[in-house]
Amino acid sequence: MEARPLGRSGLDVAPLAFGANVFGWSVTADRADALLDAFVAHGLNLIDTADAYPAWAPGNEGGESETMIGHWLRRRGARHRVVIATKVGKWARHRGLAPETIRAAADASLQRLGVDHIDLYQAHADDPSVPLEETLGAFSRLIEQGKVRAIGASNYTAPRLAEALAISARHGLPRYETLQPEYNLYDRAGYEAELEPLAREHGLGVIGYYALASGFLSGKYRSEADLGRSAARGARVGRYLDARGLRILAALDAVGARHRATPAQVALAWLIARPGISAPIASATSVAQLDELAGALRLALSDADRTELDDASA
């Protein structure tokens, strides 16, 4: 399993990231430990979280995911084995990308994680109300202080990302080394039309989220009746139940049958094989599920396989 670079950050990661948005939501602390143990046992190392995770869950305030990761890091002494990526900007407690917000949010994340630096600190969403020079300047100071190694952008449009990269170059500021867009076999157009050419031109690492389209590409949801299987994800998954979505599932089934692989493994293998992708982000709520997802790393799709999947998702 060959490590892949996160842009020019000097950080290298295995080609599958763990999405820790489920920690504190559908995953309890004891199960989080087991999942992260299994994750590193597979030779994987990139853990993606955010200060806002999972504030949306009843009874939560936000910060629970980072806290659970921090407890695991301390109990296992595993800091050297993982690359920690977290985000700022979407949590009500630290909303937006003003310099004082970034500074306070970073210190709070460091405390919850129990680490002295964040490997990849990402702007969770663009904040047009703050000049990009100010946002990038705040990130620069965190890097100078040794609190952050590299920065990334999540949910940016291509024009805004291009503008940010130009400002970094013009003013000698650290640049966004990674891009985190929504990207999977169903949701392709938003990334591939403008963001992909930009990311590849500038050598950015891409760590797309919703790699399995909220679980739809696992094949668990094939009819309206199946949506009741997940109270947390059913409403979102319903939008994929159209002719195109079912055509994609049929292609995943066909390719999977040839390789004795599951639909989820095929969907992740397709992403891993895409040019410019550093590591798609996928979540798991059980060790068995994580083991299944990790199987994608051993799946080599043929040109014919990829063409079949591309045609189905066209």
C-alpha positions in Angstrom: 0.0 0.0 0.0 1.7 3.1 -1.3 1.4 6.3 0.8 0.2 9.4 -1.0 1.2 13.1 -0.4 -1.2 15.7 0.9 -0.1 18.4 -1.6 3.3 19.8 -0.8 2.7 19.6 3.0 5.3 16.9 3.6 2.5 14.7 5.0 2.0 11.3 3.5 -1.2 9.2 4.1 -2.5 5.8 3.3 -5.2 6.0 0.5 -8.2 5.6 2.8 -9.2 8.0 5.6 -11.4 7.4 8.6 -14.3 9.9 9.0 -14.8 10.5 12.7 -18.0 12.4 12.3 -19.7 9.3 13.7 -17.9 9.6 17.0 -20.3 10.7 19.7 -23.2 10.3 17.3 -23.6 6.6 16.2 -20.4 5.5 17.9 -19.8 5.4 21.6 -16.4 5.9 23.2 -15.6 2.3 23.8 -16.5 1.4 20.2 -14.4 4.4 18.9 -11.3 2.9 20.6 -12.0 -0.5 18.9 -12.5 1.2 15.5 -9.3 3.2 15.7 -7.3 0.2 16.9 -8.6 -1.7 13.8 -7.9 1.3 11.6 -4.2 1.5 12.4 -3.9 -2.3 12.3 -4.9 -2.1 8.7 -1.9 0.3 8.1 -4.1 3.3 7.7 -3.3 6.6 9.3 -5.5 9.6 8.3 -8.2 10.5 10.8 -10.6 13.3 9.7 -12.7 15.2 12.2 -13.9 18.7 13.0 -14.6 20.8 16.1 -18.3 20.8 15.1 -18.6 17.0 15.1 -21.3 16.0 16.1 -23.1 19.0 17.4 -26.2 17.9 15.4 -26.8 14.8 17.6 -29.3 15.2 20.4 -27.6 15.9 23.7 -24.3 17.0 22.1 -22.6 20.4 22.1 -19.9 19.7 19.5 -16.3 18.7 20.2 -17.2 15.2 21.2 -15.4 13.6 18.2 -12.1 15.4 18.9 -12.4 14.5 22.6 -12.9 10.7 21.9 -9.9 10.8 19.5 -7.8 12.5 22.1 -8.7 9.8 24.7 -7.7 7.1 22.3 -4.4 8.8 21.5 -3.5 9.0 25.2 -4.6 5.5 26.0 -2.7 3.9 23.1 0.3 6.3 22.9 -0.5 6.4 19.2 0.2 10.0 18.2 3.1 9.0 16.0 1.0 6.5 14.1 -1.7 8.9 12.7 -2.2 12.1 10.8 -4.8 14.2 12.5 -7.0 16.4 10.3 -9.6 18.7 11.9 -11.6 21.8 10.9 -12.7 25.2 11.9 -15.6 27.4 10.8 -18.9 25.6 11.0 -19.5 25.2 14.7 -21.7 27.8 16.3 -19.2 28.2 19.1 -16.4 29.1 16.7 -18.2 30.1 13.5 -16.5 31.6 10.6 -12.9 32.3 9.7 -12.0 35.5 11.4 -8.5 35.5 12.8 -9.6 35.6 16.4 -12.0 32.7 15.8 -9.4 30.6 14.1 -6.9 31.2 17.0 -9.4 30.3 19.7 -10.8 27.3 17.8 -7.3 25.9 17.2 -6.4 26.1 20.9 -9.6 24.4 21.9 -9.1 21.6 19.3 -5.6 21.1 20.5 -6.8 20.7 24.1 -9.6 18.3 23.2 -7.3 16.2 21.1 -4.5 16.3 23.7 -1.8 17.0 21.1 0.7 19.8 20.7 0.0 20.2 17.0 -2.7 19.5 14.4 -1.3 17.9 11.2 -3.9 19.3 8.8 -6.1 22.2 9.9 -8.9 22.9 7.4 -11.3 25.7 6.8 -14.6 23.8 7.1 -16.4 26.2 4.8 -15.6 29.4 3.0 -16.3 32.7 4.9 -16.8 35.5 2.4 -17.2 38.0 5.2 -13.5 37.8 6.0 -10.8 38.8 3.6 -8.9 35.7 2.5 -5.6 37.5 3.4 -6.8 37.7 7.0 -7.8 34.0 7.2 -4.6 32.8 5.6 -2.6 35.1 7.8 -4.2 33.6 10.9 -3.4 30.1 9.6 0.2 31.3 9.0 0.6 32.4 12.6 -0.5 28.9 13.8 2.1 27.3 11.6 4.8 29.7 12.8 3.8 28.8 16.4 4.1 25.1 15.7 0.5 24.5 16.4 -0.4 23.4 12.8 1.7 21.7 10.1 -0.4 22.3 7.0 -3.8 23.8 6.0 -6.6 22.8 3.7 -9.9 23.9 2.3 -13.3 22.2 2.6 -16.4 23.1 0.7 -14.8 25.9 -1.4 -15.9 26.8 -4.9 -13.3 26.7 -7.6 -13.1 30.5 -8.0 -12.6 31.1 -4.3 -10.0 28.3 -4.0 -8.2 29.8 -7.0 -8.3 33.2 -5.4 -7.0 31.8 -2.1 -4.1 30.1 -3.9 -3.2 33.3 -5.8 -3.2 35.3 -2.5 -0.9 32.8 -0.8 1.5 33.0 -3.7 1.3 36.8 -3.9 1.8 37.5 -0.2 4.1 34.6 0.7 1.5 33.0 2.9 1.0 29.3 3.5 -1.4 27.8 0.8 -4.2 25.4 1.1 -2.5 22.1 0.5 -5.6 20.0 0.4 -9.2 20.2 -0.8 -12.1 18.3 0.8 -15.1 18.3 -1.5 -18.1 16.1 -1.7 -17.2 13.3 -4.1 -18.4 9.8 -4.9 -19.5 7.7 -7.8 -23.0 9.4 -7.7 -22.0 13.0 -6.8 -19.3 13.7 -9.4 -20.2 16.9 -11.4 -19.5 19.4 -8.6 -15.9 18.2 -8.2 -15.0 17.1 -11.6 -16.2 20.1 -13.6 -14.0 22.8 -12.0 -12.4 21.7 -8.8 -10.6 18.7 -10.1 -8.6 20.5 -12.8 -7.7 23.2 -10.3 -6.5 20.7 -7.7 -4.5 18.8 -10.2 -2.9 22.0 -11.7 -1.7 23.1 -8.3 -0.9 19.6 -6.9 -3.3 19.7 -4.1 -4.2 16.6 -2.1 -7.9 15.7 -2.4 -9.6 14.0 0.5 -13.3 13.8 -0.5 -16.1 13.3 1.9 -19.3 11.2 1.6 -17.3 8.7 -0.3 -20.1 6.2 0.0 -22.9 8.7 -0.5 -24.1 8.5 3.1 -24.1 4.7 2.8 -26.1 4.4 -0.5 -23.2 3.0 -2.4 -22.8 0.2 0.2 -25.9 -1.3 -1.4 -27.9 -1.3 1.8 -30.6 1.0 0.5 -32.3 -0.2 -2.7 -35.9 0.9 -2.1 -38.0 3.3 -0.1 -38.6 0.6 2.4 -34.9 0.3 3.1 -34.6 3.9 4.2 -36.1 3.0 7.6 -32.9 1.0 8.4 -31.1 4.1 9.4 -32.9 7.0 11.2 -29.7 9.0 11.0 -29.1 8.6 7.2 -32.4 7.5 5.7 -33.6 11.0 4.8 -30.4 11.9 3.0 -30.1 8.6 1.2 -33.5 8.9 -0.3 -32.4 11.4 -2.9 -30.2 8.7 -4.5 -33.1 6.4 -5.2 -33.6 7.3 -8.8 -33.0 5.6 -12.1 -29.3 6.7 -12.1 -28.7 5.6 -8.6 -30.2 2.2 -9.2 -28.1 1.9 -12.4 -24.9 2.7 -10.4 -25.9 0.0 -7.8 -26.3 -2.5 -10.6 -22.8 -1.7 -12.0 -21.3 -2.0 -8.5 -23.0 -5.4 -8.1 -21.7 -6.6 -11.5 -18.1 -5.4 -10.9 -18.2 -6.7 -7.4 -19.3 -10.2 -8.5 -16.3 -10.4 -10.8 -14.0 -9.6 -8.0 -15.9 -11.2 -5.1 -16.1 -7.7 -3.6 -18.9 -5.8 -2.0 -20.5 -2.7 -3.5 -18.8 -0.5 -0.9 -15.4 -1.9 -1.7 -15.9 -1.3 -5.4 -17.1 2.3 -4.9 -14.1 3.1 -2.7 -11.7 1.3 -5.1 -13.0 3.5 -7.9 -12.3 6.6 -5.9 -8.8 5.4 -4.8 -8.0 4.9 -8.5 -9.0 8.4 -9.6 -6.1 10.7 -10.5 -5.3 13.2 -7.9 -7.2 11.6 -5.0 -5.1 11.2 -1.8 -7.6 9.4 0.3 -11.4 9.3 0.2 -13.0 9.6 3.6 -15.3 6.8 4.8 -16.9 6.2 8.2 -17.6 2.9 9.9 -19.6 2.1 13.0 -18.4 -1.4 13.6 -15.0 -3.2 13.3 -16.6 -5.6 10.8 -17.7 -2.7 8.7 -14.3 -1.1 8.9 -12.7 -4.4 7.8 -15.0 -4.5 4.8 -14.0 -0.9 3.8 -10.3 -1.6 4.2 -10.7 -4.5 1.7 -11.0 -1.8 -1.0 -7.3 -1.3 -0.7 -6.7 -4.8 -2.1 -9.1 -4.4 -5.0 -7.5 -3.6 -8.4 -10.2 -2.5 -10.9 -9.6 -3.1 -14.6 -10.1 -0.5 -17.3 -13.2 -2.3 -18.2 -14.5 -2.2 -14.6 -13.9 1.6 -14.4 -15.5 2.1 -17.8 -18.6 0.2 -16.7 -18.9 2.3 -13.5 -18.3 5.5 -15.4 -21.0 4.7 -17.9 -23.5 3.8 -15.2 -22.9 7.1 -13.4 -22.9 9.3 -16.5 
